[in-house]
Amino acid sequence: MKEKILNVIKEVRERSKKRNFSQTFDLIVNLKEIDVKKPENKFSEDVLLPHGRGKETKVILFSDSIKEAGCEILTSEDIKTLSENKRASKKLANQTDFFLAEPKLMPLIGKTLGIYLGPRGKMPRLVVGDVNTLIKNYKRSVRVRLKDSPVIQCVVGVEDMEDEKIAENILAVLKFLEGRLPRGKVNIKEVLLKLTMSKPVKIGV
């Protein structure tokens, strides 16, 4: 499978025109025999990529007690200020990849920012265990969502990453899906790979 993926990465690169920015590699997984109207089939989970996304992942921590971590920290006062500024709240939701929060701040976050974070699948994950390790892992993670249509799309790398690393990231996402989907591999109809501005190329399953 890895050899097949490496060949597709090469083909995607060859087919793509050179752009004046670093494009992302997007993995597209079309599903079959799965009813997305059933709540139990929907999910939004975070997958740790072995080699990260290849670009900076923005993580924000909501906390009143942690003063220093490897990411931006917003306090309850910051949350209240944000709740009074619709534009700033939307911008924060759009530009941040992952939110983490202390459990005690979740009611406030839900009440004030839930309207912006919820629909985007970005409600904060609770801080459990060592916060620095957690943040480090999230900076190398990608969110995999199955919501209203039987298609999953996520970033697995960037143009200037080594093919080998992109392939291993793809394998990590596919392994996760095989374990998470109701019927595993049977639910995967086809797997495609593309760059931001290129057409998709089929990897197969």
Steps between C-alpha positions, in 0.01 A plus 500: 500500500780742587661451158167577334462818706856614414424457129182708534685778690750512212217514244319779688823702507559447126144601409499815712604841370755688707329752726645797686405349836552166671197284422360243742449133423133415562378146552143430385325181610163419341293260706232243419236299685490747787195700609619845605149585622559269794669692786710197598672506160610863532827589666759773543831364624861610507765288332868542588702511179845336533665797327252779572330709235820664381367841595430674829181380667335765714395382845329717762463408866218642714629514857503717812762295685762410236718800433746351254466232230619447147208694356284809547298506824165674540345559844134522603529878472626462142203273423255760633667773292483280189132427556429870452674507162333280240760566232796421730329179618442383142858583404635306798283198412608506135872553557552252785543128433450366853362634827577350841338599826499444875176319592378786726500745204289280271158636613616857428650400163183314401281796595709772331703342218310177435302664217828556308696188599224237495400517130869491400562186706746693717358480851796472741643168609545474876849530647588162650849410618813694405391812313836549322494147352136551401576825316806345332283214369222730379753700302563180302137395470218533253125490566313229311125563474206304363196721510223540240644336189696174456827678422801567722765754405806599699850644461783245502799721418639784292680522166849534642476191722675176402279251315582231756368713786180592313441130423540406869254774600247364247542147635437629856168659394391189306588274796293723728201487261518123466475476878233770538250429220221250584620244242856619473657468156168385351361853553779657291391545140806682366797702617631803310785745546534855374693821548308818586469609134531164321256233391472190718682177413358167613705293740253216519434283804 
